[in-house]
Amino acid sequence: MKNIYRKINSKKYCLGDLVRVLNAVAKTPEEATAALMDLFASGKLRIVQKGKPKRVRLALS
């Protein structure tokens, strides 16, 4: 069985692209922020700079 997500996951996107897509899909800005925080917390999203993973700290104020 083919993995339909392999093609999407093999590409590297910038954080701005992700935020733009989340804002387009979410009903409110709070929902987009919650979805982004959930992706970071679950480990499904990583920030990589020059091949090294970076730690992400999120705080709501």
C-alpha positions in Angstrom: 0.0 0.0 0.0 1.4 3.4 -0.9 1.9 6.0 1.7 0.2 9.1 0.4 1.9 11.4 2.9 5.5 10.4 1.9 5.5 13.0 -0.9 4.4 15.8 1.4 6.7 14.8 4.2 9.8 14.6 2.0 9.6 18.3 1.2 11.0 21.0 3.4 8.8 23.9 4.1 9.5 27.1 5.9 7.6 28.1 9.0 5.9 30.9 7.2 4.3 28.5 4.8 2.9 26.4 7.6 1.5 29.5 9.4 -0.1 30.7 6.2 -1.8 27.3 5.6 -3.0 27.0 9.2 -4.5 30.5 9.1 -6.3 29.7 5.8 -7.8 26.6 7.3 -8.6 27.7 10.8 -11.7 29.6 11.7 -10.0 31.9 14.2 -6.4 33.0 14.9 -6.6 31.2 18.3 -7.4 27.9 16.6 -4.4 28.3 14.2 -2.1 29.0 17.2 -3.5 26.0 19.1 -2.9 23.8 16.0 0.7 25.0 15.6 1.4 24.5 19.3 -0.1 21.0 19.1 2.2 20.1 16.2 5.2 21.2 18.1 4.2 19.4 21.3 3.4 16.1 19.6 6.8 16.0 17.9 5.3 15.9 14.4 7.0 19.2 13.5 10.6 20.0 13.9 12.6 23.2 13.3 16.0 22.5 11.7 18.7 25.1 11.1 21.7 24.1 9.0 20.9 20.4 9.5 20.7 20.6 13.3 17.4 20.5 15.2 16.5 23.5 17.2 14.5 23.5 20.5 11.2 25.4 20.4 9.7 27.0 23.4 6.1 28.2 23.2 4.4 30.4 25.6 1.0 32.1 25.5 0.8 35.5 27.0 
